[in-house]
Amino acid sequence: MKTLYLDCGMGAAGDMLTAALLELLPDPDAFLEELNAVGIPHVVFEKTTVYKCGIAGTHVSVCVNGVEESALTDAHDRPHGGDHGRYAHASLHSIEHIVGDLAVSERVKADVLAVYRLIAEAEAHVHNCTIDEIHFHEVGTLDAVADVTAVCMLTERLAPEQIIASPVHVGSGTVRCAHGILPVPAPATAYILRDVPILSGEIRSELCTPTGAALLKHFVTSFAMMPLMRVEAIGYGMGSKDFPVANCVRAMIGQAEGDAVETMCELSVNMDDMTAEDIGSATGRIFDAGAVEVYTVPIGMKKNRPSTLIRVICAPEKRKAVLCAIFRHTTTIGVREVETRRYVLSRSMETRQTSLGPVRVKRSAGYGVVREKCEHDDLAKIAGEYGLSVSEVRMRLEREI
């Protein structure tokens, strides 16, 4: 399976991801010319070779009206909300307008907007307001629009079947922004990276920006150690700052050996003294605790009682939280555990623009199988808006997509 692996041991920022992926192409200069022709207003991409701890890599800069905005502060430490440039504030609507006019595929446009929606949702949560009220600061400048567009175009060009990333190093200390001094990771970054394995360390700097976090959250299939794979190309995307550790994102692309197999925990309880309503509520809470699967099976127990088997599948690292949820939300006094193996297809989600509006599409691949399926919640929403049945919307969009 064609696999892209991202080493985020020094975090991630839009420009660093762009540079790392650019190095994977056989002709980076030709692709740079394509980037400069897509129509981002006043923007010019440039690349240079730089060295970090003796390692050669690429640094990609974005000049807006001849000025490299990111040169004012490092990509790892630029001021969220700072008025560093003429285009420092932008609404999601204005970004949608810019993206709509770009000479890129509809898939790239959908990916760019999906990344910005992740950022908008995080900012809205942090500031306790609606998405429409958000005015982007650091991530709303044209250089950031350029970074997001570049990564989306590069991902389309490289066309990996799955993208795996290491746990993300977020840095430590504080970061200065328009609202004051905030802890690292910045609140928006922390919100975007929930459910993603992250780590801190002794480096006192912001290593993962909101833009980098949103790009990872959107594209990465899973966060794990590098799988067994035959690497065909390696790219180093360099940041601006110097640290004792090479300040770079490393990207590797190649063929993963074999298909995905996971070791999971299977937890089971037999219940004969809970109502159907209580069992339904409990399964929801167990899912919230981190279970991958929760299902019930009707069984018979002692004294000829009709009963319910609750079976839960979870990752080993989620075992404790899931066990606590089972004991808290069911009446059981004991839980059985079996270690089991799960064979899985790689999964990814992308947003595609259709004649009925944006629709999220799940893609699964592995074991010689490739499947795509429209997200049911999106189909149901469209069906309600247009007065159609879900099956009618599904058939129409499946033909269109």
C-alpha positions in Angstrom: 0.0 0.0 0.0 1.4 3.4 -1.0 2.1 5.1 2.4 3.2 8.6 3.4 4.8 8.8 6.8 5.3 12.1 8.6 7.9 12.4 11.4 6.5 15.2 13.6 9.2 14.9 16.3 9.7 18.6 16.0 6.1 19.5 15.5 4.5 20.7 12.3 3.8 24.0 10.5 2.3 24.7 7.1 5.6 25.8 5.5 7.5 22.8 6.9 5.0 20.3 5.7 5.0 22.0 2.3 8.8 21.8 2.0 8.9 18.2 3.2 6.3 17.0 0.7 7.9 19.1 -2.1 11.2 17.2 -1.7 9.3 13.9 -2.4 8.6 15.0 -6.0 10.9 14.1 -8.8 10.8 17.7 -10.1 10.2 20.2 -7.2 10.9 23.2 -9.3 8.2 22.4 -11.9 5.7 22.0 -9.1 6.7 25.3 -7.6 5.9 26.9 -10.9 2.4 25.3 -10.7 2.0 26.7 -7.2 2.8 30.2 -8.4 0.3 29.9 -11.1 -2.8 28.9 -9.1 -3.9 32.5 -8.5 -3.4 33.2 -4.8 -3.4 37.0 -4.8 0.0 38.7 -4.4 1.7 35.5 -3.4 5.0 34.0 -4.7 6.5 30.8 -3.5 10.3 30.5 -3.2 12.5 27.6 -2.0 16.0 27.5 -0.7 18.3 24.8 0.6 19.2 25.2 4.3 21.0 23.1 6.9 19.9 22.0 10.3 22.4 20.1 12.5 24.4 19.3 9.3 21.3 17.9 7.4 20.4 19.6 4.1 16.7 20.2 3.5 14.3 22.7 1.9 12.8 25.8 3.4 9.8 27.2 1.5 9.0 30.9 1.9 5.9 32.8 0.8 6.3 36.4 -0.3 3.2 38.6 -0.3 3.7 41.8 -2.3 7.4 41.0 -2.3 7.6 40.7 1.5 8.1 37.4 3.3 5.6 37.6 6.0 6.8 34.6 7.9 10.3 36.2 8.1 8.9 38.6 10.7 8.6 35.7 13.1 9.4 32.0 12.9 6.8 29.6 11.7 7.0 27.9 15.1 6.7 31.2 17.0 4.6 33.7 15.0 2.1 35.8 17.0 -1.4 34.4 16.7 -3.5 37.4 16.1 -0.5 39.7 15.5 -1.0 42.4 12.8 2.0 41.2 10.9 1.1 42.4 7.5 -1.6 44.0 5.4 -3.7 40.8 5.2 -3.5 39.8 8.9 -7.3 39.5 9.4 -9.7 37.4 7.3 -13.1 35.8 7.8 -13.9 32.3 6.7 -16.2 33.8 4.0 -13.3 35.8 2.5 -11.1 32.7 2.5 -13.8 30.7 0.8 -13.9 33.5 -1.9 -10.1 33.3 -2.4 -10.2 29.5 -2.6 -13.1 29.5 -5.0 -11.1 31.4 -7.5 -8.0 29.3 -7.4 -6.9 27.3 -10.5 -6.9 24.0 -8.6 -9.1 20.9 -8.6 -12.4 20.7 -6.8 -10.8 18.1 -4.5 -8.1 20.5 -3.5 -10.6 23.3 -2.9 -12.6 21.1 -0.7 -9.5 20.0 1.3 -8.4 23.6 1.8 -11.8 24.7 3.1 -12.1 21.6 5.3 -8.7 22.5 6.9 -9.9 26.0 7.5 -13.1 24.8 9.0 -11.2 22.8 11.6 -9.3 25.9 12.5 -12.5 28.0 12.6 -14.2 25.5 14.9 -11.2 25.6 17.2 -11.1 29.4 17.3 -14.8 29.6 17.9 -14.6 27.1 20.8 -11.7 29.0 22.4 -13.3 32.4 22.1 -16.9 31.2 22.8 -18.4 32.5 19.7 -19.8 31.3 16.3 -17.7 30.4 13.3 -19.1 33.4 11.4 -17.8 35.7 14.1 -14.2 34.4 13.7 -11.6 36.6 12.1 -8.5 34.7 11.5 -5.2 36.1 12.6 -2.0 34.2 11.9 -3.9 31.5 10.0 -5.9 34.0 8.0 -2.9 35.7 6.3 -2.3 35.0 2.6 0.9 33.1 3.4 -1.0 30.6 5.5 -3.6 30.3 2.8 -0.7 29.5 0.5 0.7 26.9 2.9 -2.6 25.1 3.2 -3.2 25.2 -0.5 0.3 23.9 -1.2 0.0 20.9 1.2 -3.4 20.0 -0.3 -2.0 20.1 -3.8 1.0 18.1 -2.9 -1.1 15.5 -1.1 -3.2 15.2 -4.3 -0.1 14.9 -6.4 1.6 12.3 -4.2 -1.7 10.3 -3.9 -0.8 8.1 -0.9 -3.4 5.4 0.0 -2.7 6.2 3.6 -1.0 8.8 5.7 0.6 7.9 9.0 2.2 10.4 11.4 4.2 10.1 14.5 2.9 11.5 17.8 3.2 15.3 17.5 5.7 17.2 19.6 4.0 20.5 20.5 6.8 22.2 22.4 6.6 23.9 25.7 6.6 27.4 27.4 4.5 30.2 26.1 3.6 32.0 22.8 2.8 35.7 22.4 -0.4 36.5 20.5 -2.8 39.4 20.0 -4.7 38.5 23.2 -1.6 38.2 25.4 0.8 35.4 26.3 -0.7 31.9 26.1 0.6 28.5 27.1 2.1 26.1 24.5 0.3 24.4 22.8 -1.9 27.4 22.0 -5.5 26.9 22.9 -6.7 26.5 19.3 -3.9 24.0 18.6 -4.7 22.0 21.7 -8.4 21.8 20.6 -7.6 20.7 17.1 -5.2 18.0 18.4 -7.6 16.4 20.9 -7.7 12.6 20.4 -4.2 12.9 18.7 -1.2 11.6 20.6 1.0 14.6 21.5 4.0 15.2 23.7 5.9 18.1 25.2 9.6 18.4 26.0 12.4 20.7 27.0 12.3 22.9 23.9 10.6 26.1 24.9 8.9 27.2 21.7 5.7 26.6 19.8 6.5 23.6 17.6 3.1 22.9 16.2 1.0 25.8 14.8 -2.8 25.7 14.4 -2.2 25.4 10.6 0.1 22.5 11.0 -2.3 20.8 13.5 -5.3 21.2 11.2 -3.4 19.8 8.2 -2.4 16.8 10.2 -5.9 16.3 11.6 -7.5 16.5 8.2 -5.1 14.2 6.2 -3.6 11.8 8.7 -5.2 8.3 8.7 -3.6 7.3 12.0 -1.0 8.5 14.4 1.5 5.7 15.2 5.1 4.6 14.8 6.4 4.1 11.3 5.1 0.9 9.8 7.2 -1.7 8.1 7.7 -0.1 4.7 10.0 0.2 1.7 10.9 3.8 1.5 11.2 5.3 -2.0 11.8 9.0 -1.2 12.6 11.1 1.8 11.9 14.9 2.3 13.1 17.3 4.9 11.1 20.5 5.5 13.1 23.0 7.5 11.8 25.6 10.0 13.5 29.0 10.5 14.6 28.6 14.1 17.6 26.6 15.3 17.4 24.2 18.2 19.8 21.5 19.6 17.6 19.1 17.5 17.2 19.4 13.8 14.2 21.7 13.3 12.4 19.8 10.5 9.4 17.7 9.5 10.6 14.5 7.8 8.4 12.9 5.2 8.9 9.4 3.8 6.9 7.8 1.0 6.9 4.2 -0.1 5.1 0.9 0.0 3.9 -0.4 3.4 4.7 -4.1 3.8 1.5 -6.1 4.5 -1.9 -4.9 5.7 -2.9 -3.5 9.0 -3.3 -5.7 12.0 -4.1 -4.3 15.5 -4.0 -5.9 18.9 -7.1 -5.0 20.8 -8.8 -5.7 24.1 -12.2 -7.4 24.1 -14.2 -6.7 27.3 -17.5 -8.5 28.1 -20.2 -8.4 30.8 -23.5 -10.3 31.2 -26.4 -8.2 32.5 -29.7 -9.4 33.8 -30.7 -6.5 36.0 -30.6 -3.5 33.7 -33.4 -2.0 31.6 -33.0 -1.5 27.9 -33.0 2.3 28.4 -30.1 2.0 31.0 -28.1 -0.3 28.7 -28.5 2.2 25.8 -27.3 5.0 28.0 -24.3 2.9 29.2 -23.1 2.0 25.7 -23.0 5.7 24.8 -20.9 6.5 27.8 -18.6 3.5 27.1 -18.1 4.8 23.6 -17.2 8.3 25.0 -14.5 6.6 27.2 -12.7 5.5 24.1 -14.2 2.2 23.0 -13.9 1.4 19.3 -16.9 -0.9 19.2 -19.7 -1.5 21.7 -22.5 -4.0 20.9 -25.1 -6.1 22.6 -26.3 -9.7 22.2 -29.4 -11.3 23.7 -28.5 -14.3 25.9 -30.0 -16.5 28.6 -28.5 -16.6 32.1 -29.1 -18.5 35.3 -32.7 -18.9 36.5 -33.8 -18.9 32.9 -33.5 -15.1 32.8 -33.4 -13.3 29.3 -30.3 -11.2 29.6 -27.9 -9.0 27.6 -24.2 -9.5 26.7 -22.4 -6.2 26.4 -19.2 -6.6 24.4 -16.6 -3.8 24.1 -13.6 -3.5 21.8 -10.9 -1.0 22.7 -7.2 -0.2 22.2 -4.9 -1.4 25.1 -4.1 2.2 26.0 -7.8 2.9 26.5 -8.5 -0.2 28.7 -8.4 1.6 32.0 -10.8 4.4 31.0 -13.2 2.0 29.3 -13.2 -0.3 32.4 -14.0 2.6 34.6 -16.9 3.5 32.3 -18.2 0.0 32.3 -18.2 -0.3 36.1 -19.6 3.2 36.5 -22.5 3.0 34.1 -23.5 -0.7 34.4 -24.5 -2.8 37.4 -21.8 -5.4 36.7 -19.4 -6.5 39.5 -16.9 -8.2 37.1 -15.6 -7.8 33.5 -14.0 -10.5 31.4 -11.0 -9.6 29.1 -9.6 -11.3 26.1 -6.7 -10.1 23.9 -7.8 -10.2 20.3 -6.5 -9.2 16.9 -8.3 -6.9 14.5 -7.6 -6.8 10.8 -8.5 -3.4 9.4 -8.6 -1.4 6.2 -6.8 2.0 6.3 -9.4 4.8 6.6 -9.4 8.4 5.6 -12.0 11.1 5.3 -12.1 13.9 2.8 -14.7 16.6 2.0 -15.9 16.9 -1.6 -17.9 19.6 -3.2 -21.1 18.4 -5.0 -24.1 20.0 -6.7 -25.9 19.5 -3.4 -23.2 21.0 -1.2 -20.1 19.6 0.6 -20.2 16.0 1.5 -17.7 14.0 3.6 -16.5 10.8 1.9 -15.0 7.9 3.8 -12.3 6.0 1.9 -11.1 2.5 3.0 -8.2 0.5 1.5 -6.2 -2.6 2.1 -6.2 -6.4 1.5 -6.8 -5.7 -2.2 -10.0 -3.7 -1.5 -10.8 0.0 -2.1 -14.1 1.4 -0.9 -15.7 4.9 -0.8 -18.8 5.8 1.1 -20.6 9.1 1.7 -21.0 10.0 5.3 -24.6 9.2 6.3 -25.1 12.3 8.5 -24.3 14.5 5.6 -26.7 12.6 3.3 -29.4 12.9 6.0 -28.8 16.7 6.3 -29.0 17.2 2.5 -32.1 15.0 2.3 -33.8 17.3 4.9 -32.8 20.5 3.1 -34.0 19.3 -0.4 -37.0 17.3 0.7 -35.5 14.0 -0.7 -35.1 10.6 0.8 -31.6 9.6 2.0 -31.5 6.8 -0.7 -32.3 9.3 -3.4 -29.5 11.6 -2.2 -27.1 8.7 -1.9 -27.7 7.4 -5.5 -27.4 10.9 -7.0 -24.2 11.7 -5.2 -22.6 8.3 -5.7 -23.1 8.8 -9.5 -21.7 12.3 -9.3 -18.7 11.5 -7.1 
